[in-house]
Amino acid sequence: MRILGCLLVATSLLWAADLPLSGIGHAAYLVSDLAKSDAFYRDVLGFERAFELKNAAGEVNLVYYKINDDQFVEIFPTLKPGQDERFSHVCLSTPDIERLHAMLRERGLNPPAIADGRDGTRRFVIQDPEGTRIEFQQYLPESAQRKARGVATPRRISARLRHVGIKIKDEAAALAFYRDKLGFVETWRGGPEGGPVRWINLRMPGGSGDYLELMLYDTPPTKAQLGSMHHICLEVDEIQKPWAELKARGVPDVDRHRPRIGRNQRWLLNLFDADGTRTELMEPRTTNR
C-alpha cells in the first residue's frame, strides 16, 4: 500500500507540475528552391545558414537558419509542384527530455521513444488533434546547434522568434490538447472586426513567454491561406527601423508589406518567402496610435 501511495503521489506531482520547456526551438517548412530560400531567410531576414544536413547521396536536404543561439528556422527543400502544405513541424525545447517524456506519458499522450537526431540532439515527436507534428528536443553539448553558438548574425532583422502559427479546425479538441494536456495558457483571442474568433494565443509553460497561435478555420484553407496560417512571428522593439532596413534590402513598399496596427493593437508587418509562407514582424507592446 505504501508503494502504491508513493506512485499515486508521484503521478499527481507530474500532472500538477509545469512541463519543463524552455521555449520554441524552431519552426520547420518545406521550400521548392534553396537559392530562393537563401534570398529570403538569409538576404532579407538576415539569418545565417548556421549548418546543414545531407542525405545519403550527399545532397543538402535540411538547412538551419539561425535566429539566436537557441532558435532556428529549419528548411527542407522537398516541396513538390502543386503541393499546398508547406509547414513541417514546430519544435519546443526542453532542458530535460527524460522528465518531459515521463510527464507526457503520465498525461496519456503515449509519446514514442526518445531518439537521437541527425543534428546531435535528443528528441521525440507527437501529433496534435489536427495531425500537426510537435517535436520536443534537448540540445546536447555535441549537437550542431550548440556548436553553432556565437555564429555571427549581424544582419538579422530580429533576434527573437516569439510565436508560431498553426491551423486548427476543432477548437475544443485543440484546447483539450494544448491547454489541458500540455498546460498552455490562453492569453488572447481575436478575429476580423465584427467576425468570429480566428486566432487564439496560447503561452507555453516555462518563463520564455513564447506561444503558439491557433489559426481557426471552417472550410479547407487555400494554398495562400495555409501559407499565412502557418507562420512565424519575429519580435522587434519597434517596427519602423526594421521596415526601413527591409526596404533597403529590396522588399517592395506596397500595402501587403507596410506596417500596420493589428487587431491586438500592436504594430506589425508581413513578409512572404518565395513559396508563400508568411513571416510576421511584431512589436511586443500595444499602442494607442
Residue pairs with C-beta under 8 A, 6 or more apart in sequence:
11 106
14 102
14 103
14 106
14 107
15 106
15 107
17 103
18 183
18 205
18 206
19 94
19 100
19 103
19 104
19 182
19 183
19 205
19 206
20 94
20 95
20 96
20 99
20 100
20 103
20 206
21 92
21 93
21 94
21 100
21 204
21 205
21 206
21 208
22 70
22 93
22 94
22 95
22 206
22 208
23 70
23 71
23 92
23 93
23 204
23 206
23 208
23 210
24 71
24 90
24 91
24 92
24 93
24 161
24 162
24 163
24 164
24 204
24 208
24 210
25 70
25 71
25 72
25 91
25 92
25 93
25 135
25 137
25 139
26 64
26 71
26 72
26 73
26 74
26 90
26 91
26 161
27 73
27 74
27 89
27 90
27 91
27 161
27 164
27 232
28 73
28 74
28 75
28 76
28 87
28 88
28 89
28 90
28 91
29 73
29 74
29 75
29 76
29 86
29 87
29 88
29 230
29 273
29 275
29 277
30 75
30 76
30 77
30 78
30 79
30 83
30 85
30 86
30 87
30 88
30 275
31 37
31 75
31 76
31 77
31 79
31 86
31 273
31 274
31 275
31 277
32 77
32 79
32 81
32 274
32 275
33 77
33 274
34 60
34 63
34 75
34 77
36 273
36 274
36 275
37 63
37 75
37 77
37 273
37 274
38 49
39 274
40 271
40 273
40 274
41 47
41 65
41 73
41 75
41 273
42 48
42 49
42 65
43 249
44 157
44 246
44 249
44 250
44 251
44 271
45 65
45 156
45 157
45 158
45 234
45 271
45 279
46 153
46 154
46 155
46 156
46 157
47 65
47 66
47 67
47 73
47 153
47 156
48 65
48 66
48 151
48 152
48 153
48 156
49 63
49 64
49 65
49 66
50 64
50 65
50 66
50 72
50 144
50 145
50 148
50 151
51 64
51 119
51 144
51 147
51 148
52 60
52 62
52 63
52 64
53 60
53 61
53 62
53 118
53 119
54 60
54 61
55 61
60 77
61 76
61 77
61 78
62 74
62 75
62 76
62 118
63 74
63 75
63 77
64 72
64 73
64 74
64 75
64 119
64 144
64 145
64 148
65 72
65 73
65 74
65 75
66 72
66 148
66 151
66 153
67 73
67 153
67 156
67 158
67 159
67 160
67 161
67 234
68 153
68 159
68 160
68 161
69 145
69 148
69 149
69 150
70 93
70 139
70 145
71 160
71 161
72 145
73 161
73 232
74 88
74 91
76 88
79 86
79 275
84 222
84 223
84 226
85 226
85 230
86 226
86 227
86 230
86 275
86 276
86 277
87 132
87 166
87 226
87 230
87 277
88 133
89 125
89 132
89 133
89 134
89 135
90 132
90 133
90 134
90 135
90 164
90 166
90 212
91 123
91 134
91 135
91 136
91 137
92 134
92 135
92 136
92 137
92 204
93 136
93 137
93 138
93 139
94 100
94 136
94 137
94 138
95 138
96 138
97 114
97 122
97 123
97 124
97 136
97 137
97 138
98 114
100 136
101 111
101 114
101 124
101 136
104 111
104 126
104 136
104 181
105 111
107 181
108 181
109 126
109 181
111 124
111 126
111 136
112 124
112 125
112 126
113 124
114 122
114 123
114 124
115 122
115 123
115 124
116 122
117 123
117 137
117 143
119 143
119 144
119 145
120 140
120 142
120 143
120 144
120 145
120 146
120 147
121 137
121 138
121 139
121 140
121 143
121 145
122 137
122 138
122 140
123 135
123 136
123 137
123 138
124 135
124 136
125 133
125 134
125 135
125 136
126 133
126 134
126 136
127 133
127 134
128 134
128 166
128 174
128 177
128 178
129 170
129 173
129 174
129 176
129 177
130 166
130 167
130 168
130 169
130 170
130 173
130 174
132 166
132 167
139 145
139 146
140 146
153 159
157 234
157 236
157 242
157 245
157 246
157 281
158 234
158 235
158 236
158 242
158 281
160 234
160 235
161 210
161 232
161 233
161 234
161 235
162 209
162 210
162 211
162 233
162 234
162 235
162 282
162 284
163 201
163 210
163 211
163 212
163 213
163 232
163 233
164 212
164 213
164 231
164 232
164 233
165 212
165 213
165 214
165 215
165 229
165 230
165 231
165 232
165 233
165 278
166 212
166 213
166 214
166 215
166 229
166 230
167 215
167 217
167 221
167 226
167 229
167 230
168 174
168 200
168 214
168 215
168 216
168 217
169 216
169 217
169 218
171 197
171 200
171 214
171 216
174 200
174 214
175 186
175 200
178 184
178 202
178 212
178 214
179 185
179 186
179 202
182 204
182 205
183 205
184 202
184 203
184 204
184 205
184 211
184 212
185 202
185 203
185 205
186 200
186 201
186 202
186 203
187 201
187 202
187 203
187 211
188 199
188 200
188 201
188 264
189 197
189 199
189 200
189 201
190 197
190 198
190 199
190 263
190 264
191 197
191 198
191 199
191 263
192 198
192 263
193 263
196 216
197 216
198 215
198 216
198 217
199 213
199 214
199 215
199 216
199 263
200 213
200 214
200 216
201 211
201 212
201 213
201 214
202 211
202 212
202 213
202 214
203 209
203 210
203 211
204 210
204 211
204 212
213 231
213 233
215 229
215 230
217 225
217 229
221 229
223 276
224 276
227 272
227 275
227 276
227 277
227 278
228 270
228 278
230 277
230 278
231 277
231 278
231 279
231 280
232 278
232 279
232 280
233 279
233 280
233 281
233 282
234 279
234 280
234 281
234 282
235 281
235 282
235 283
235 284
236 242
236 281
236 282
236 283
237 283
237 284
238 267
238 283
239 259
239 267
239 268
239 269
239 281
239 282
239 283
240 259
242 281
243 258
243 259
243 269
246 257
246 269
246 271
247 253
251 257
251 271
256 270
256 272
257 269
257 270
257 271
258 269
259 267
259 268
259 269
260 267
260 268
260 269
261 267
261 268
261 287
261 289
262 268
262 282
264 286
265 286
265 287
265 288
266 282
266 283
266 284
266 285
266 286
266 287
267 282
267 283
267 287
267 289
268 280
268 281
268 282
268 283
269 280
269 281
270 278
270 279
270 280
270 281
271 278
271 279
271 280
271 281
272 278
272 279
273 279
